[in-house]
Amino acid sequence: MRVILFSSRQYDIETFTEANSAHRYELHFQESHLDSETAVLAQGYEVVCPFVNDRVDAAVLERLYAGGTRMLALRSAGFNHVDLATAERLGIAVARVPAYSPHAVAEHAVGLILSLNRRIPRAVARTREGDFSLHGLLGFELHGKTVGVIGTGTIGRVFGRIMAGFGVRVLAHDPGAPASDLLALGARYVALDTLLAESDIVSLHCPLVPATYHLIDAAALANMKRGAMLINTGRGGLVESNALIGALKDGQLGHLGLDVYEEGGLFFEDHSNLPLQDDVLARLLMFPNVIVTAHQAFFTREAMNEIAQTTLGNVAAWHSGAPRNAVCATGIAG
């Protein structure tokens, strides 16, 4: 079977080539993004493997189908970049990687918290210039603080368990059933407004669906404890980016750590030789109490290996007539 991977980089080549030893598919690695112009490159490939920055709208799907594509093997958990209704109409199967080393994302969120709290990037930059003074580096102890976890799926539960180890009080919010492991650690499930009002740190770990789009907007930021920290390693659209500027300027938001951003097209590419076109992001990067990382929370050896193995395993399951990790127009199918 022929499989083409769009938006592939050297690390994709290495991990997928190793994982393919158990399948022996014909893999083709394409550095270009998938869009209406590059879809022609998938001619003759039964399986197309897009990444999160690829464009898989109705026009692209029509071109893929005409070229013989019958499956989209997403190498991501998110699937909001795919027109699932069109895929279903055309009979193109779609599968995702629902979970990959949740510890990777949870640990990155903790890393952002510690880096912001203890001003680690600023301290490193200063000591490299011979400045070993302490002014501007005052942090706070996590022990005894309140941490709010919004979304207690696999990643949110791992994050909550890690934070409980710091001796914090954990508040949680999730529309589903409370997680027993977090309850056992003393976590308390509360309404969203209560979590925002009482938490010193708020960390987002929920999916991006219509109900969670701009979950953190100007009103939510105003409801947070003054000077609190906000961490988003989930989905960019969970936070209304424009609202962050005012909250940071007046001190309502004390710290901000982002590994995702709602405007696409920036991550996974080198833009260092070009002016930054996004005015909101440019302003955010000027605040000393803001850290933005390169959508790298998932990027560990363990997670990359798991993504490759699960993606190719999804292809094998579909080919055998027993699809797994499928998504359809109404959402997660199984």
PEQUIWO-V659900 format. One record per pair of residues at least 24 apart in sequence whose ideal C-beta (glycine too) atoms are under 10 Angstrom apart, sorted by the first residue. I is the first residue (numbers start at 0). GAP is how many residues later the second one is. If there is no record, write none. Layout:
{{I,GAP} {I,GAP}}
//
This chain:
{{0,24} {0,25} {0,26} {0,44} {0,45} {0,46} {0,70} {0,314} {0,315} {0,317} {0,318} {1,24} {1,25} {1,26} {1,40} {1,42} {1,43} {1,44} {1,45} {1,46} {1,66} {1,67} {2,24} {2,25} {2,26} {2,39} {2,42} {2,43} {2,44} {2,45} {2,46} {2,68} {2,70} {2,308} {2,309} {2,312} {3,24} {3,25} {3,26} {3,30} {3,37} {3,38} {3,39} {3,40} {3,41} {3,42} {3,43} {3,44} {3,45} {3,46} {3,60} {3,65} {3,69} {4,24} {4,25} {4,26} {4,29} {4,40} {4,42} {4,43} {4,44} {4,45} {4,46} {4,68} {4,70} {4,303} {4,306} {5,24} {5,25} {5,26} {5,27} {5,28} {5,29} {5,32} {5,33} {5,35} {5,36} {5,42} {5,43} {5,44} {5,45} {5,47} {5,48} {5,49} {5,50} {5,69} {6,24} {6,25} {6,26} {6,27} {6,31} {6,42} {6,43} {6,44} {6,45} {6,46} {6,47} {6,68} {6,261} {6,262} {7,24} {7,41} {7,43} {7,67} {8,42} {8,259} {10,288} {10,290} {10,293} {10,297} {11,37} {11,39} {11,63} {11,292} {11,295} {11,296} {11,299} {13,287} {13,290} {13,291} {13,294} {14,60} {14,286} {14,288} {14,289} {14,290} {14,291} {14,292} {14,293} {14,294} {14,296} {15,33} {15,59} {15,288} {15,289} {15,291} {15,292} {15,293} {15,295} {15,296} {16,291} {17,286} {17,287} {17,290} {17,291} {18,285} {18,286} {18,287} {18,288} {18,289} {18,290} {18,291} {18,292} {18,293} {18,294} {19,288} {19,289} {19,292} {19,295} {20,291} {21,287} {21,290} {21,291} {21,294} {22,286} {22,289} {22,290} {22,292} {22,293} {22,296} {24,287} {24,290} {24,291} {24,294} {26,285} {32,232} {32,235} {32,236} {33,26} {33,29} {33,30} {33,38} {33,47} {34,24} {34,25} {34,28} {35,24} {35,26} {35,27} {36,26} {37,25} {38,24} {38,25} {38,26} {38,27} {38,28} {38,30} {39,24} {39,26} {39,27} {40,26} {41,25} {41,26} {41,27} {42,24} {42,25} {42,26} {43,24} {43,25} {44,24} {44,25} {44,26} {45,24} {45,25} {45,269} {45,272} {45,273} {46,24} {46,25} {46,26} {46,46} {46,48} {46,264} {46,265} {46,267} {46,268} {46,271} {46,272} {47,24} {47,25} {47,26} {47,44} {48,24} {48,25} {48,26} {48,259} {48,262} {48,263} {48,265} {48,266} {49,24} {49,25} {49,26} {49,29} {49,31} {49,32} {49,44} {50,24} {50,25} {50,30} {50,217} {50,256} {51,24} {51,25} {51,26} {51,27} {51,28} {51,29} {51,183} {51,208} {51,212} {51,215} {51,216} {51,243} {51,246} {52,28} {52,211} {52,212} {52,213} {52,214} {52,215} {52,216} {52,242} {53,27} {53,28} {54,26} {54,27} {54,28} {54,209} {55,25} {55,26} {55,27} {55,28} {55,30} {55,31} {55,36} {55,38} {56,24} {56,25} {56,26} {56,29} {57,25} {57,27} {57,28} {57,29} {57,31} {57,32} {58,24} {58,27} {59,26} {60,24} {60,25} {60,26} {60,27} {60,28} {60,29} {60,31} {60,33} {61,24} {61,27} {61,28} {63,26} {63,28} {64,24} {64,25} {64,26} {64,27} {65,24} {68,24} {69,248} {69,249} {70,24} {70,243} {70,244} {70,247} {70,248} {70,252} {70,255} {71,24} {71,242} {71,246} {71,255} {72,24} {72,237} {72,238} {72,239} {72,240} {72,241} {72,242} {72,245} {72,252} {73,233} {73,237} {73,240} {73,251} {73,253} {74,25} {74,229} {74,232} {74,233} {74,235} {74,236} {74,237} {74,239} {75,24} {75,222} {75,231} {75,235} {76,25} {76,28} {76,76} {76,77} {76,78} {76,130} {76,158} {76,221} {76,230} {76,248} {77,129} {77,130} {77,156} {77,157} {77,182} {77,249} {78,128} {78,248} {78,249} {78,252} {78,253} {79,127} {79,128} {79,129} {79,133} {79,155} {79,157} {80,183} {81,245} {82,246} {83,243} {83,244} {83,245} {83,246} {83,247} {83,249} {84,243} {84,244} {84,245} {85,243} {86,240} {86,241} {86,242} {87,239} {87,240} {87,241} {87,242} {87,245} {88,240} {92,221} {92,222} {92,224} {92,225} {92,226} {92,230} {92,233} {92,234} {92,235} {92,240} {93,220} {93,224} {93,229} {93,231} {93,232} {93,233} {93,234} {93,235} {93,239} {94,215} {94,216} {94,218} {94,219} {94,220} {94,222} {94,223} {94,228} {94,229} {94,230} {94,231} {94,232} {94,238} {94,239} {95,214} {95,215} {95,218} {95,229} {95,230} {95,231} {95,236} {96,201} {96,206} {96,209} {96,210} {96,211} {96,212} {96,213} {96,214} {96,216} {96,217} {96,228} {97,55} {97,56} {97,212} {97,216} {97,226} {97,227} {97,229} {97,234} {98,54} {98,55} {98,56} {98,204} {98,207} {98,211} {98,226} {99,54} {99,55} {99,198} {99,200} {99,202} {99,203} {99,204} {99,205} {99,206} {99,207} {99,208} {99,209} {99,210} {99,211} {100,53} {100,54} {100,57} {100,197} {100,199} {100,200} {100,201} {100,202} {100,203} {100,204} {100,205} {100,206} {101,51} {101,52} {101,53} {101,54} {101,55} {101,56} {101,57} {101,103} {101,196} {101,201} {102,51} {102,52} {102,55} {102,56} {102,58} {102,59} {102,197} {102,199} {102,200} {103,51} {103,54} {103,129} {103,192} {103,193} {103,194} {103,195} {103,196} {103,197} {103,198} {103,199} {103,200} {103,202} {104,49} {104,50} {104,51} {104,53} {104,54} {104,100} {104,128} {104,129} {104,154} {104,191} {104,192} {104,193} {104,194} {104,195} {104,198} {105,43} {105,48} {105,49} {105,50} {105,51} {105,52} {105,53} {105,54} {105,55} {105,56} {105,57} {105,97} {105,99} {105,127} {105,191} {106,51} {106,52} {106,55} {106,126} {106,190} {106,193} {107,47} {107,51} {107,123} {107,125} {107,149} {107,151} {107,185} {107,188} {107,189} {107,190} {107,191} {107,192} {108,40} {108,46} {108,47} {108,49} {108,50} {108,53} {108,54} {108,92} {108,94} {108,95} {108,96} {108,122} {108,123} {108,124} {108,125} {108,148} {108,150} {108,188} {109,32} {109,48} {109,49} {109,52} {109,53} {109,55} {109,56} {109,93} {109,121} {109,123} {110,120} {110,122} {110,146} {110,148} {110,180} {110,182} {110,186} {111,89} {111,91} {111,117} {111,119} {111,120} {111,121} {111,143} {111,144} {111,145} {111,146} {111,147} {111,179} {111,180} {111,181} {111,185} {112,29} {112,34} {112,46} {112,49} {112,50} {112,53} {112,88} {112,90} {112,116} {112,118} {112,142} {112,144} {112,178} {113,25} {113,28} {113,52} {113,143} {114,140} {114,142} {114,176} {114,178} {115,85} {115,113} {115,114} {115,115} {115,138} {115,139} {115,140} {115,141} {115,173} {115,174} {115,175} {116,24} {116,25} {116,28} {116,83} {116,84} {116,112} {116,137} {116,138} {116,140} {118,136} {118,169} {118,170} {119,171} {120,167} {120,170} {121,166} {121,167} {135,152} {138,116} {139,60} {139,87} {139,89} {139,114} {140,25} {140,26} {140,27} {141,24} {141,25} {141,26} {141,58} {141,59} {142,24} {142,25} {143,24} {143,25} {143,56} {144,24} {144,54} {144,55} {144,56} {144,83} {144,84} {145,24} {145,25} {145,42} {145,49} {145,52} {145,53} {145,54} {145,55} {145,56} {145,79} {145,82} {146,24} {146,25} {146,40} {146,48} {146,52} {146,53} {146,54} {146,55} {146,56} {146,82} {146,84} {147,24} {147,25} {147,42} {147,44} {147,46} {147,47} {147,48} {147,49} {147,50} {147,51} {147,52} {147,53} {147,54} {147,55} {147,56} {147,76} {147,77} {147,80} {147,82} {147,83} {148,24} {148,25} {148,30} {148,33} {148,38} {148,40} {148,46} {148,50} {148,52} {148,53} {148,54} {148,55} {148,56} {148,57} {149,24} {149,42} {149,45} {149,46} {149,49} {149,52} {149,53} {149,54} {149,55} {149,56} {149,62} {149,65} {149,66} {149,82} {149,84} {149,88} {150,24} {150,25} {150,52} {150,53} {150,54} {150,55} {150,56} {150,61} {150,64} {150,83} {150,84} {150,87} {151,24} {151,25} {151,26} {151,27} {151,29} {151,30} {151,31} {151,35} {151,37} {151,53} {151,54} {152,26} {152,52} {152,53} {152,54} {152,81} {153,25} {153,51} {154,48} {154,50} {154,51} {154,78} {154,79} {154,142} {154,143} {155,26} {155,47} {155,48} {155,49} {155,50} {155,78} {156,24} {156,25} {156,28} {156,30} {156,48} {157,47} {158,44} {158,45} {158,46} {158,72} {158,74} {159,25} {159,27} {159,43} {159,45} {160,24} {160,26} {162,24} {162,38} {162,40} {167,31} {167,32} {167,33} {168,29} {168,30} {168,31} {169,29} {170,24} {170,25} {170,26} {170,27} {170,28} {170,31} {171,33} {172,26} {172,29} {172,33} {172,42} {173,31} {173,32} {174,31} {174,36} {174,37} {191,24} {191,28} {191,31} {192,26} {192,27} {192,30} {193,29} {194,28} {194,29} {195,24} {195,25} {195,26} {195,27} {195,28} {195,29} {195,32} {195,34} {196,26} {196,27} {196,28} {196,31} {197,26} {197,27} {197,30} {198,25} {198,26} {198,29} {198,30} {198,31} {199,24} {199,25} {199,27} {199,28} {199,29} {199,54} {199,55} {200,24} {200,27} {200,28} {200,29} {200,30} {200,53} {200,54} {200,56} {201,26} {201,27} {201,28} {201,29} {201,30} {201,51} {202,26} {202,27} {202,28} {202,29} {202,30} {202,31} {202,54} {203,26} {203,27} {203,28} {203,29} {203,30} {203,31} {203,34} {203,35} {203,54} {203,56} {204,26} {204,27} {204,28} {204,29} {204,30} {204,33} {205,28} {205,29} {205,32} {206,27} {206,28} {206,31} {206,124} {206,125} {207,26} {207,27} {207,28} {207,29} {207,30} {207,52} {207,54} {208,26} {208,28} {208,29} {208,122} {211,25} {211,26} {212,24} {212,25} {212,26} {212,27} {212,49} {213,24} {213,25} {213,26} {213,27} {213,28} {213,29} {213,48} {214,24} {214,25} {215,24} {215,25} {215,27} {215,28} {215,31} {215,37} {216,25} {216,26} {216,27} {217,24} {217,25} {217,26} {217,28} {217,29} {217,34} {218,24} {219,27} {220,25} {220,26} {220,27} {220,31} {220,32} {221,24} {221,25} {221,28} {221,30} {221,31} {222,29} {223,28} {223,29} {223,30} {224,27} {224,28} {224,29} {225,24} {225,25} {225,26} {225,27} {225,28} {226,24} {226,25} {226,26} {226,27} {226,28} {226,62} {227,24} {227,25} {227,26} {227,27} {228,24} {228,25} {228,26} {228,27} {228,28} {228,60} {229,24} {229,25} {229,26} {229,27} {229,28} {229,60} {230,24} {230,25} {230,26} {230,27} {230,28} {230,60} {231,24} {231,25} {231,26} {231,27} {231,28} {231,29} {231,30} {231,65} {232,24} {232,25} {232,26} {232,27} {232,60} {232,62} {232,63} {232,64} {232,65} {233,25} {233,26} {233,63} {234,25} {234,26} {234,27} {235,24} {235,25} {235,26} {235,27} {235,28} {235,30} {235,31} {235,59} {236,24} {236,25} {236,26} {236,27} {237,24} {239,40} {240,37} {240,39} {240,40} {240,42} {240,43} {241,37} {241,38} {241,41} {242,37} {243,36} {243,37} {243,39} {243,40} {243,43} {243,46} {244,34} {244,35} {244,38} {244,39} {244,42} {247,35} {247,36} {247,38} {247,39} {247,41} {247,42} {248,34} {248,38} {250,38} {252,34} {252,36} {252,37} {253,35} {254,32} {254,33} {254,34} {254,35} {254,36} {255,28} {255,31} {255,33} {255,34} {255,35} {255,36} {256,32} {256,33} {256,34} {256,35} {256,36} {257,26} {257,27} {257,32} {257,33} {257,34} {257,35} {257,37} {258,32} {258,33} {258,34} {258,35} {258,36} {258,37} {258,38} {258,39} {258,40} {259,32} {259,33} {259,35} {259,37} {260,31} {260,34} {265,26} {265,28} {265,29} {266,26} {266,27} {266,28} {266,29} {267,26} {267,27} {267,28} {267,31} {268,25} {269,24}}
//
